[in-house]
Amino acid sequence: MTDDKPTRRDLMKPVHLLGWSFAAAVFAGFVTALSTGAFTDQGSDIVANAWRIAAIVAGIVFIVVVLSLALLLLVVDPQDVVKEHDKPVLAPDDDEQGEDGSAPEAGSAR
């Protein structure tokens, strides 16, 4: 049995990163186009402006989502993904407990 350790690239492949960003951009562009009147019969200049605004919003959303996901991926340690957690996440560590096994007081200094 091999001990595969995940890498950052395994956690989120670039295709997934771009796919999620593209999906968010398409959704934002469609909502913007709907709300600005791109599907109405009001005139070609209004419809053209609506599609132009929708494209700008979609581009902004694409860039923001790509950057946000990439920065969030930098926070994740790949080794923590496969590490088993056998205690509550918010429980104090063993070295933070007092001599009698109780948690330290809220106002006490370390």
C-alpha positions in Angstrom: 0.0 0.0 0.0 1.5 3.4 -0.9 1.3 6.4 1.4 0.1 9.1 -0.9 0.6 12.5 0.6 -1.7 15.2 -1.0 -0.1 18.3 -2.4 -1.6 21.7 -2.9 -2.1 20.8 -6.6 -4.0 17.6 -5.6 -6.3 19.6 -3.3 -7.5 21.9 -6.1 -6.4 21.3 -9.6 -6.1 24.4 -11.8 -9.0 23.1 -14.0 -11.2 23.0 -10.9 -10.2 26.5 -9.8 -10.9 27.9 -13.3 -14.1 25.9 -13.5 -15.6 27.2 -10.3 -14.5 30.7 -11.3 -16.1 30.4 -14.7 -19.4 29.1 -13.2 -19.6 32.0 -10.8 -18.8 34.4 -13.6 -21.5 33.0 -15.9 -24.0 33.1 -13.0 -23.2 36.7 -12.1 -23.2 37.7 -15.8 -26.6 36.1 -16.4 -28.1 37.7 -13.3 -26.8 41.1 -14.3 -28.1 40.7 -17.9 -31.5 39.7 -16.6 -31.7 42.6 -14.2 -30.5 45.3 -16.7 -32.9 44.3 -19.4 -30.9 42.3 -21.9 -33.9 40.1 -22.7 -36.4 43.0 -23.4 -37.6 44.6 -26.6 -36.7 48.2 -25.5 -34.2 48.9 -28.2 -30.9 47.7 -29.4 -28.8 50.3 -27.5 -30.3 49.4 -24.2 -29.8 45.7 -24.9 -26.2 46.2 -26.0 -25.5 48.2 -22.9 -27.0 45.5 -20.7 -24.8 42.8 -22.3 -21.8 45.1 -22.0 -22.4 45.6 -18.3 -23.0 41.9 -17.8 -19.7 41.1 -19.5 -17.8 43.5 -17.2 -19.5 42.1 -14.1 -18.7 38.5 -15.2 -15.1 39.4 -15.8 -14.8 41.1 -12.4 -16.4 38.1 -10.7 -14.1 35.7 -12.5 -11.0 37.5 -11.3 -12.2 37.9 -7.7 -13.2 34.2 -7.4 -9.9 33.0 -8.9 -7.9 35.2 -6.5 -10.1 34.3 -3.5 -9.9 30.5 -4.1 -6.2 30.7 -4.7 -5.5 32.6 -1.5 -7.8 30.3 0.5 -5.8 27.3 -0.9 -2.6 28.8 0.5 -4.1 28.6 4.0 -4.7 24.9 3.9 -1.9 22.6 4.9 -2.0 19.6 2.7 -0.9 17.3 5.5 -3.9 18.3 7.6 -6.3 17.0 5.0 -5.3 13.4 5.6 -4.5 13.7 9.3 -7.2 12.1 11.5 -8.7 14.3 14.1 -9.8 12.3 17.2 -10.9 15.2 19.4 -13.0 18.3 19.0 -11.5 21.0 17.0 -12.1 23.8 19.6 -10.9 21.7 22.6 -7.8 23.1 24.3 -4.5 21.3 23.6 -3.1 19.0 26.3 -0.2 21.4 27.1 -2.7 24.3 27.8 -4.4 22.4 30.6 -3.6 23.0 34.3 -2.1 20.5 36.7 -5.5 19.2 37.7 -6.6 18.6 34.1 -8.9 21.7 34.0 -8.8 24.3 31.3 -7.0 27.5 32.1 -9.0 30.5 33.3 -10.0 33.1 30.7 -8.1 35.9 32.3 -4.9 34.0 33.2 -1.6 34.8 31.5 0.4 32.0 29.8 
